[in-house]
Amino acid sequence: MQNFPLVSVICLSYNHEAYVVEALNSVINQTYSNIELLIADDCSSDHSVGVIQDWLQHHPNVYFSANEKNLGNTKTFNQLAKKAKGEFIIDLAADDVLLPNCIEKQVTTFQNSKYENLGIVYGNLIEIDENGNFIRNYYTEEDHPESGNIYKMVIGRTTKICSVSSMVKKSIFEKLGYYDENLAYEDLDLWVRASRVYEFEYIDAFLVKKRELSTSLSAFFTQRNNKKTKRLHESSLTILKKAYCLNQTKDEYKALLGRIQFEFYKFLKSRNYLLLFQLLFLGLKTKYKSV
């Protein structure tokens, strides 16, 4: 590894006109200098494109593409990831903010790690509201984010996953086939597939500010009679089925069963009964494998 390997930051914007400049500035103001920034707008209905174009006048060497139709996060990200030249990739939403030493800490962790098969590093983050006010810390003293082989942690619910603050080797995307474009959200699926093959390392530091908005995906997981909610649950079910197929031990099936039980209540609240039946069937198969 080079002393200062190139890091590609992929910033995806969708109706983020109020926040995108802060996100972009957080990239160029890093204490680490060898950064490639790639920006894409996924056919925003607000003035995001104009705001980005104004910002680009002062940063003409930054790559920017604007989708003519909405493709979704997974397809848009994959298009840029395949163009990225960096050894490492960061997936940055245009309403989130990298803290100034985020990339420096991530690269240093890769370079000094004891793990020979390290593929992803991740850290803590600060959740903020639409005005940038503090809401909470993502990990608290009650959480125990792990390093090394964290597959069982990822598929279970012992500790939640903080993917927003992660840096990923580009070779992982190349070997695993990038994000699954059939999914409505991408991070858990990547972590499941990657943690089966690679080691992870947790950085005990705040790396990112993540903005929680009423339009954030997390707000839709329990809504009733909502097409977006149904799409999210379909994706969750697909990811759980993938984990079921990847599992190798009874303990892993027990961990997956905990995740299925967690998802059960979200499916139930949203009244997606057909998907709920499919989840229950998966739960029964997982229970059988765990005993």
Summary of the structure (lengths in Angstrom):
residues: 291
radius of gyration: 18.9
end to end distance: 44.1
largest distance: 61.4
contacts: 941
relative contact order: 0.13
helix: 44%
strand: 20%
